[in-house]
Amino acid sequence: SRRKVDERDPKQVGAPMPGSLVTVAVKPGQKVRKGAPLLSIEAMKMETLLSAEADGVVKAVHAKPGDVIAVKDLLVEYE
């Protein structure tokens, strides 16, 4: 079981749906701008791209491609 996102913390990105993590486009220490791709999730043969909601620096990535994730699993944290 994975750590769950704290929905009150805007510096955490959680999984909006269950599925498989297909790609991770960021790494710790990387600066991202609002709208930049973070990762993509595949569910029921449809791929969903998660993008940065604000400018920031990636603090941690908590999953890797191929991981099976559940709703609200913590995926990325910002500093």
QUIQUILIN-V741906 format. One record per backbone hydrogen bond with DSSP energy under -1.0 kcal/mol. NH is the residue of the N-H (numbers start at 1). CO is the residue of the C=O. E is the energy in kcal/mol with one decimal. If there is no record, write none. Layout:
BEGIN
nh=NH co=CO e=E
nh=NH co=CO e=E
END
This chain:
BEGIN
nh=5 co=72 e=-3.0
nh=9 co=6 e=-2.3
nh=12 co=9 e=-1.6
nh=13 co=76 e=-3.0
nh=15 co=73 e=-2.0
nh=19 co=69 e=-2.1
nh=20 co=42 e=-2.6
nh=21 co=67 e=-2.8
nh=22 co=40 e=-2.7
nh=23 co=40 e=-1.0
nh=25 co=38 e=-3.0
nh=29 co=58 e=-3.6
nh=30 co=27 e=-2.0
nh=32 co=56 e=-3.2
nh=35 co=52 e=-3.0
nh=36 co=33 e=-2.5
nh=38 co=50 e=-3.1
nh=39 co=50 e=-1.4
nh=40 co=23 e=-2.1
nh=41 co=48 e=-2.7
nh=42 co=20 e=-3.1
nh=43 co=46 e=-2.7
nh=46 co=43 e=-1.6
nh=48 co=41 e=-3.2
nh=50 co=39 e=-3.3
nh=52 co=36 e=-2.8
nh=56 co=32 e=-2.5
nh=58 co=30 e=-2.9
nh=59 co=77 e=-3.1
nh=60 co=77 e=-1.6
nh=62 co=75 e=-3.3
nh=66 co=21 e=-3.6
nh=67 co=64 e=-2.3
nh=69 co=19 e=-2.9
nh=72 co=15 e=-3.1
nh=73 co=70 e=-1.9
nh=74 co=3 e=-3.0
nh=75 co=13 e=-3.0
nh=76 co=13 e=-1.5
nh=77 co=60 e=-2.5
nh=78 co=11 e=-3.1
nh=79 co=57 e=-2.6
END
